[in-house]
Amino acid sequence: MKSVLTLGEVMLRLSPPNHFRFEQATSLEMEFGGSEANVGAALSNWGIHVRHVTAFPDNELGHSAAAHLRKNGIDDSLIQFSEGRIGLYFLEHGAAQRGSKIIYDRAGSSFSNYDGSEVDWKEVLRNIHWVHWSGISPAISRKSADLTLRILEAAHELGIRVSGDLNYRSNLWNYGKQPHEIMPKLMTLTQVMIAGKRDFNQCLGKDFESFDQAKSFAFDTFHKLQMIVRTKREVHSASFNSLSAHLYTKDQDVSTETFEVQPIIDRVGTGDAFAGGLIYGLLMDQSLEHSLNFAIACSVFKHSIPGDILNGTVEEINEILQGNSGAIKR
């Protein structure tokens, strides 16, 4: 069985029901989610053994979050329970011309205070085939950045393939470091990068005028880099988007068709579904074209599912690619 390690914070998500605005809400629906764990949950659903590295407070919320990961098939043996709190994010679902809105409240979380310095990561990674990280973790705190670097350095020493979703979030870098001071070292240890021009500009402190310029610089600078992947989203409204994806190696470009997605039930986690699908295709030695098409179909499918996580079988995802999706199954 293939095995993947993911790392990152898992938060409690609180949302007004029925597309209410925050000002209208008298109750909030709760569930758990986090970018990297969402990737892991999708992979686990497809038969991949996934271990997730995170930290929770040692209270009812922390243990409920751990149970959520177990429910989604994720190995919780690397979860740390420590002092702190669980990170929160509040999501107001948009519709039509009103976009969704997210408010984060995650300062001082248990994960932000965990640096993994007491763990022998080379031993942990002995039977791991792939490691996935995102740019969210090193943005949370210096300790989270150190944790990410420790794991990636161990993966490098063991020759384990690493993917990173740069996923720049401007409102997270609040601990005295800028992205270009932290991210390049992590990018140096990464073979598969999911990123657009803005991600490269912010993470490298550059001002690339085009994606092609950023792509050329990345391949010239990061010698372990094998491929760069990006998605393209055209937002017609909060309920109607068009999606496509593109994959680049030093000598090959692959693109998908454009999928129109409407109505959108939940946009959160659609990038994570894409990353999960891409990793699955590459991990299972599928062609670049098939891996990319499977990834974009995962993202398309996730738009129809409430919550952070893609709950869908490989067969259901492939139906989208075959043009057979949407029919009632009896």
N, C-alpha and C positions, 0 to 999 in steps of 0.2 A: 504493500500500500504506500502511495506517495504521502509525504508529510510536509506540512507548511507551518512556519512560525510567523505570527503576526504580533505587532506590539502597538499599544496605544490606549488612550483613555476611553472608558465607557461611561457615558453620562446618563442621567435621568432626563428624559424628554417629557415636557409638560405642554399640552396643547389644548386650546379651547375647542370644544366639540362643534360639529356642524358648520365649519367655516366661519364661526363667530370671530370678531375682532377681540383683541385683548380687553378693550374697554367694555365690551358686551358680556364677557364671560362671567359666569357665576360658579363654574367648575372647570377643572382641568383634567384631561385624560393623560395617564402616565404610562410610559414604557421606557425601555433602555436602548441605547444605541451609541455607536462610535464608529468612525470611518473605517479603521483597520479591522475592528471586530466584525463589522458588516461584511467586509471582504472574506474574513475567515468563516463566517456563518454560511455564505453562499458556497464556498468550497467544501465545507463539511457536508452540506446537503447533497453534494455530488460524489460523496464517497472518499474525500480527501481527509486524512487525519490532520487536524489543526490544533496547535497549541497557541494560546494567546497570553501575552505578557502584559499585565496591568496591575493596578493596585486599587483597593477599595477600603473604605472605612470599616472597622470591625463592629458593624451594627446591622440592624434589620435591612436598611437600604443596600448596604454593601453586599450582604449575603443574598438579597433578592437579585442584585445585578449578576452575581456569580451564577445563581440558579438560571438566570436568563441565558447566559452563555452555554451552560450545560444543556438546557432545553434545545438549543440550536446545534447540539452535537460537538461543541468546542471543548477540548481538553482544558480543564481549569487548574491543572497541577502547578502552573507557574504564577497563579494569582497570589499577590501579597495582601494581607490585611493589616492595616496600620492606622496610626492616628491621622486625623484630617476629616475631610467631608467628601461627599460625592459631588462631582461636577454636575451642573444643571444647564439645560438649554430650553428656552421657551419658544415654541413654534406657532406662529399664526399662519394658517393655511390661506393662500391666496386663491383667487378664482377670477376668470375672465381677465379684465384689465388691471385688477388689483394683485400685485405680487405678494408672495409669501414674505414673512418677516421672522428673523431669528434674533433672540437676545440671549447671550451667554452669561452664565454666572458660575465660573469654574475656578476662580482664584483660591489658592490654598487647599486644593483637592489632594487626596491621598496620592493620586498618581503624580501630581506635580512635585511631590516631595520624595519620589522614589527614583534612585539612580542605579540600582542593580549592582552596586559595587561589590556586594558580598557573594555574588553568584559566579560560578565557573561556567561562562557562556559557551566555551568550546565543548564542554561536556554535555551541556543542554542540547547543543546543536548537532551532536554526533550522528543522529539518524534523521536529520532534517534535510529535505531536498530543495527548499525554497524559503526565503525570508522576504516579507513585505513590510514596508514602513511608509509613512506619509509625512509631509512637511508640517502637519499639525503638531505632532509630538515635540519636535525640537523647538516649536514656537511657544509652547506652554511655559517652560521653565528651563533654567540651566541644567537642573538635574535630569529632566526629561530628555534634553539634548544629549547629555552624557550617557544616559541609558541607551539611546538609539545608537550612538557611536560605538559603545562597547559591544553591542550585539552585531553591528555591521562589521566591525574589525574581526570578531571571532568568525563570522561567516566567510570573510575574505581569506582568513588563514586556512579554513577548511575547504575552500573552493566551492562554496554554496552560492547558487545564483540568487541575486537580490533584485527586487523591483521596488521602485519608489514613486509614489504619487506626490509630486512637489506641492500641489494643493495650497498655494499661498493664501494665508488669511491675515489681512492687515490689522485686525483688532486683537490679535493674540500676542504679538511681539512686544511685551511690556516689561521685560525683566532686565533691560539694560544692554541687550545685544541686538544687533541688526541681522537680518537673514544672511547677508553676504559674509558675515563673520562666522557663521555656523554651518550653513548649508553646503558650501563647496566641498568640505571634507567628507560629508555624507554622500554627496553625489559622486565623488571619486570612487566610492566603494559599491556603486550601483551599476548593474548591467542593463536594466530596463527602466526607462524613465517615462512617466506619464506627465506631460507638461505642455503648456502653451507659451506664447511669447511673453505674456505678463508674468507667468511663473518664473521664467528664466531671467527676466529683467529684475524682478524683486529679489530673487534668491541669489543672484550674482552681482547685484549692484550695477547693472549695465543699463543701457538705453538702446537696445536693438530696435531698429526701425521695422523689421519684418521677422516673421517666424523663420524663414529660410536663413536669415543672418544668425539668429539664435541657434538654430539647429547646427549650422556649420561650426559655430564656435564651440558648441557642446561636444561634438564629435572630435574636434581638434584638441580639446582641452582634457576631456575625461577618457582616458585610454582604455578603461574597462567597459565603456559604454558600447552596447551592442545594438540597441534600438531605442528610438524615441516615438512615443505614441501620443496622439492628441485627439480629442473629440471636438466637434464643431456643433454648436447649438444655435439655432435661430429661434428667437422667442417671438412668436406671433401674439401670444397672450399668456397669462399664467396657466391657462387650460389647454393651450395648443402650442407645441414646439416641434421643430424639425431637427433631427439628429443624424450625424454621420461621423465617421472616424477615419483616421489616417495613421499609418505606421511607416516609419522610415528606418532603414539601416544605412550604412555608408554607401551601398550600391544598389538599393532597392526601395521603391515606394509602393505601398499597398493602400487602397482606399475601399470603403464600403459604399453601398448605395445610400441615399438619404431616406430616412424613415420619418413619416409624419405621425406624431403622437397626440391624440386627443380623444376624449377628455383626460387630462392628467389628474390622477387621484392623489398621488404623493410624489413630489420630485426629490425629496430628501433620500439619500442613499443610492441614487441612480448612477453617480460616478463610481461608487464603491462596487455596485453590481457590474459595471463595466470592467473595473480592475480585476474582480474575481473571475469573470469570464475569460479575460485575457490570460491570466495566470493559469487557469485550468487548461486552456487550449495549448499553451506553450509547455506546461508541465506534462501533458499527455502526448507530447511530440506531434501535435497537429501542425499543418502548414501555417505560415504567417497569415495567409489570406483567410483560412478557416478560423484561426484563433481570433483575428480581428473581427470577422463577421459574427462569430459567437459572442464576443464581448459586446458589440453594439446591440445585438438582439437581447442580451441580458439587461442592458440599460433600458431599452424600450419596454421590456416586460415589467421591469421594476416600477415604472411610472403608473402601472395599474394596481399596485399593491400598497395598502396603508402601512405605515411604520417605516423603520430604517432598513429592514432586511429584505433581500430578495428570496422569496419562497417560491421556487420553481424548479422543475425537473429539467434535465438535459433535453428530454423529448419535447417538453413544452417550448423551450428556447428554440430548438431546431425547427419547430412548426412555424415560428415567425419567419425564419430564413426561407422556408419552403412555401410561404404564402398561404398556409393553411390555418392560421390562428384565428380566434374569435368565434369559432363554431361551438355550439353546445355539445358537450360530450355525454352520451347516454350509455 
